[in-house]
Amino acid sequence: MGIIGTIIIGFLVGLVARFIKPGDDGLGFIGTTIVGIVGAFVGSYLGQAFGIYQVGEPIGFLGAVIGAMIVLALLKAFAKKK
């Protein structure tokens, strides 16, 4: 998958994760995309490290969403209080 495909999938993963875990994160289009891409890497790494799924399986999208939710939770935990 090329860079454009990665960005599109990352954005979709970020949208789904923000829909499941709503809140005022203050993330825009780019922030949501970055959270989705980083979450996809985190979810893919953890899912494959624990032997839950292999590369290319459709369940990897769910792993990417869970990874993005982890990234969102970490962002919220380390964000400065206003």
C-alpha positions as a LaTeX table, in Angstrom:
\begin{tabular}{lrrr}
\hline
Residue & $x$ (\AA) & $y$ (\AA) & $z$ (\AA) \\
\hline
Met1 & 0.00 & 0.00 & 0.00 \\
Gly2 & 1.31 & 3.41 & $-0.91$ \\
Ile3 & 1.58 & 6.47 & 1.24 \\
Ile4 & $-1.81$ & 7.80 & 0.09 \\
Gly5 & $-3.50$ & 4.52 & 1.05 \\
Thr6 & $-1.79$ & 4.57 & 4.44 \\
Ile7 & $-3.00$ & 8.11 & 5.08 \\
Ile8 & $-6.57$ & 7.24 & 4.07 \\
Ile9 & $-6.66$ & 4.10 & 6.25 \\
Gly10 & $-5.04$ & 6.05 & 9.10 \\
Phe11 & $-7.69$ & 8.74 & 8.84 \\
Leu12 & $-10.50$ & 6.15 & 8.83 \\
Val13 & $-8.99$ & 4.39 & 11.85 \\
Gly14 & $-8.63$ & 7.73 & 13.64 \\
Leu15 & $-12.26$ & 8.62 & 12.90 \\
Val16 & $-13.56$ & 5.30 & 14.18 \\
Ala17 & $-11.42$ & 5.54 & 17.34 \\
Arg18 & $-12.60$ & 9.10 & 18.03 \\
Phe19 & $-16.21$ & 8.02 & 17.46 \\
Ile20 & $-15.85$ & 5.15 & 19.95 \\
Lys21 & $-13.94$ & 7.29 & 22.48 \\
Pro22 & $-15.48$ & 10.74 & 22.14 \\
Gly23 & $-14.20$ & 13.78 & 23.95 \\
Asp24 & $-12.77$ & 17.20 & 23.40 \\
Asp25 & $-9.33$ & 16.15 & 22.22 \\
Gly26 & $-8.84$ & 19.25 & 20.10 \\
Leu27 & $-7.59$ & 17.18 & 17.18 \\
Gly28 & $-8.27$ & 18.30 & 13.65 \\
Phe29 & $-7.97$ & 16.45 & 10.36 \\
Ile30 & $-4.20$ & 16.07 & 10.59 \\
Gly31 & $-4.24$ & 15.10 & 14.27 \\
Thr32 & $-6.89$ & 12.47 & 13.67 \\
Thr33 & $-4.90$ & 11.06 & 10.76 \\
Ile34 & $-1.68$ & 10.93 & 12.78 \\
Val35 & $-3.45$ & 9.24 & 15.70 \\
Gly36 & $-4.90$ & 6.68 & 13.27 \\
Ile37 & $-1.55$ & 5.95 & 11.62 \\
Val38 & 0.31 & 5.66 & 14.94 \\
Gly39 & $-2.56$ & 3.59 & 16.34 \\
Ala40 & $-2.38$ & 1.26 & 13.35 \\
Phe41 & 1.31 & 0.69 & 14.00 \\
Val42 & 0.70 & 0.10 & 17.72 \\
Gly43 & $-2.28$ & $-2.20$ & 17.14 \\
Ser44 & $-0.53$ & $-4.15$ & 14.39 \\
Tyr45 & 2.60 & $-4.61$ & 16.47 \\
Leu46 & 0.72 & $-5.77$ & 19.56 \\
Gly47 & $-1.66$ & $-8.03$ & 17.63 \\
Gln48 & 1.16 & $-9.73$ & 15.77 \\
Ala49 & 3.45 & $-9.89$ & 18.81 \\
Phe50 & 0.79 & $-11.76$ & 20.79 \\
Gly51 & $-0.06$ & $-13.98$ & 17.81 \\
Ile52 & $-3.66$ & $-12.75$ & 17.57 \\
Tyr53 & $-3.53$ & $-12.25$ & 13.81 \\
Gln54 & $-1.14$ & $-12.23$ & 10.88 \\
Val55 & $-0.27$ & $-9.55$ & 8.34 \\
Gly56 & $-3.06$ & $-8.88$ & 5.85 \\
Glu57 & $-5.96$ & $-10.29$ & 7.86 \\
Pro58 & $-9.09$ & $-8.12$ & 7.99 \\
Ile59 & $-9.16$ & $-8.22$ & 11.79 \\
Gly60 & $-6.09$ & $-5.99$ & 11.61 \\
Phe61 & $-8.43$ & $-3.01$ & 11.15 \\
Leu62 & $-9.94$ & $-3.72$ & 14.56 \\
Gly63 & $-6.44$ & $-3.99$ & 16.01 \\
Ala64 & $-5.58$ & $-0.64$ & 14.45 \\
Val65 & $-8.68$ & 0.96 & 15.99 \\
Ile66 & $-7.79$ & $-0.44$ & 19.42 \\
Gly67 & $-4.25$ & 0.86 & 18.96 \\
Ala68 & $-5.60$ & 4.30 & 18.05 \\
Met69 & $-7.76$ & 4.29 & 21.17 \\
Ile70 & $-4.66$ & 3.50 & 23.22 \\
Val71 & $-2.87$ & 6.42 & 21.59 \\
Leu72 & $-5.85$ & 8.71 & 22.30 \\
Ala73 & $-5.87$ & 7.63 & 25.95 \\
Leu74 & $-2.12$ & 8.29 & 26.23 \\
Leu75 & $-2.55$ & 11.72 & 24.64 \\
Lys76 & $-5.28$ & 12.58 & 27.11 \\
Ala77 & $-3.22$ & 11.29 & 30.06 \\
Phe78 & $-0.15$ & 13.34 & 29.15 \\
Ala79 & $-1.95$ & 16.46 & 27.90 \\
Lys80 & $-1.52$ & 19.58 & 29.98 \\
Lys81 & $-4.56$ & 20.62 & 31.95 \\
Lys82 & $-5.95$ & 24.00 & 30.89 \\
\hline
\end{tabular}
